[in-house]
Amino acid sequence: MRLCVFCGSNAGQDPVYFETAQALGKTLATSGIDLVYGGASVGLMGAVADAALARGGHVIGVMPQALVDKEIAHRGLSELRVVGSMHERKALMAELADGFIALPGGLGTFEELFEVWTWAQLGYHRKPCALLNAGGFYDKLTDFLDDVVERGFVKPIHRAMLIVENEPAALIKAIQAYEPPKVDKWIKAGER
């Protein structure tokens, strides 16, 4: 199994984010799960990769040449795949992965997570999508998503597709047990 991890290229202000990234990397490696991620040596990206590598894990980084040129690519990975653009990066990461996890991060992390979750909702893939809610980082987002369901813009079954756990081991267990729903995204004639 390979899991793609989206996360910040910085560490954030709370040390729990860095510690959780390290714990996730360790858990992936000790569970025999390969890590696919954005290929950086810095921030939470570097923390999850370094922790997986330190425990003998297989780590695949995917990075556009422009970022490699800025010297933030991790040089100690099992594999570093260099691509031409951010679009190619996301497509290759999605192709390589059997599921997706978002650690704390910023706009790029949010965009990557929402894209793969949307693809799952549309039936483009049947892979699990998950949040590792380190230190309650995603509490306000999950509350907002629940409100979006209440307001009728997301079906409860699609909201339930996003796995949320606070600890790496529980998250990996939930991902391994994931069964995608068998529903259509589209509203049928006469529905609102």
N, C-alpha and C positions, 0 to 999 in steps of 0.2 A: 504494500500500500504506500502511496505517496500523498502527503497532504501539503497544500499550498498555504502559507502563512502570509497574510498582509499585516504590516505594522509600520510604526514610525521609523524614520531615519534619524530621529533624535530620541532621547530617553524619557522626555517628559519631566515633570517636576517631582512626582512622587516615586521614591525608590521601589515601591511595590511593582511598578510597571516593568522595570528592568529585571527584578527578581522573578516575576511571573514569566517573562520572555525566556529567561534562563531555565526555569522549571519546565516550560513547554519543550524547549529544545532537548533537555535531558529525557523527558517522558517519551518524546518521539523516538529518540535513539534507542532507549532501553526497551521500547515496544516493537522495535524492528520496522518502524515507519520512516520512510525517506522524507526529507524536508525539501520542498520547492519554495523559493522565496525570491525577492527582488535583487539579491546579489550584493548588497552593500555590506561594508565592514563596520558601519557606524550605527549608533542608536540601538533601538530594540531589534532592528534587523541583524546587526552584528551580534547582539546578545543571544538571540535564538540560534543563530548559525554556529557560533562558537561553542555553545553548550552542547549542541547535537554532535559537533565534530569531536569534542573532548571525550565523548562517550562512544566513539566509533560509528556514529551515524553517517549516512550518505546524504550529502547536502548539494542540491542543484540550485545555483543562482542564475537568474535571467536578468540581463541588464542591457539597455540601449548603449550603443557605442559612445554617445555624447556624455553619458554618466561615467563610463569607464575612463574616458579622456580626462574627467575631473578628478580621477584617482580616488574614487570612493568604492571601487569594486573590491570585494574580498578576494585576496590572492591565495587563500588556503582551502578553497572549497574542493569537494569531490569533482564537481563540474561547474564551469562558468560558461553559460551560453550567451554570446553577444549577439544582439539583434539590432535592427536599424531604427526602431521607433518604439514609443510607449504602447502603441496599438499592437505591434508584433510581440512585445513583452507580455502583455496581458493574454493574448491569444495562446502563446506558447505555454505560459504558466497554467492556463486553464486546461490545455491539452495534456500536459504532463501529470496533472493532479487528479486524485480520486475524491477529493473534497477540499473544502476551504475553511480557514480559520482567520478571524480578524482579532488581533491584539489591539491595545490602544494605538492610536495614530491620528493623523490629520486628514486633510482633504483627499490625498491619494488613497489612503486606507479605506475611507468611506466610499469613494468612487469605485474602487475595485470590488469591495464587498457587495455593494448594491447592484453592480453589473452582474456578477455571477449569481446572485440571488434572483434577479430579474430573469436571467436565462433559465434558471430552474423553474420559476413560476410559469414561464412560457413553454416549458417542456423541451428546451434545447439540450439540457442534460438532466440527469437524475442524481447528481452528486450532492452530498450534504454541505450546507453552509452554516457557519457557526461563529458566535462571539465568545471570546474568552474574556469575561468581565472582570479584569484585574482591578482590585480595589474599588469596585463599583463604577468604573469608568463609563460603562454603557448603560447605567441605570436610567438616566434621563432619556436616552435614545429608545430603550425598550418601553418606557412609559409612553413616549410619543408614538411609537409604532402601535401600541395597544389602543391609543386614542384614534389613530388613523383607521383602525378596524372598526371602532365604535362609530365613526363618522361615515362608514360605508365605502371607503376607497380601497381597502384591502380585505379580502375574504379571510375569515379566521383560519381556514386550512392553509392558506398561503403564509400567514403570519407564523403559524406553527412550524413551517418549514425551516425557520431560522432557530437553530439550537443555541441556547444560552446557558453557560455554566461558569462558575467562579474558579474552578480548579482544573489544571490540565488533565489529571487522570480521569476525572468525571466527564470532561469534555471528550476525550478520546473514546471512552466507553460509549457515550451517547452517539458519537459519529459512527462507530462500528455497528451500532444497533439501528441506525437510521433506515427507515423505509419511506421512500418518497410517496406522496399522496397520488392517488389516481383520479385527478380532477382536471377539468379544462379551466384555463384562465378566463376565457371569453364569456361575456354575459350572453345568455341565450335570448332569443326574441321574446319580448314581453316582460323581461326582468329589468330591474333598475339597479 
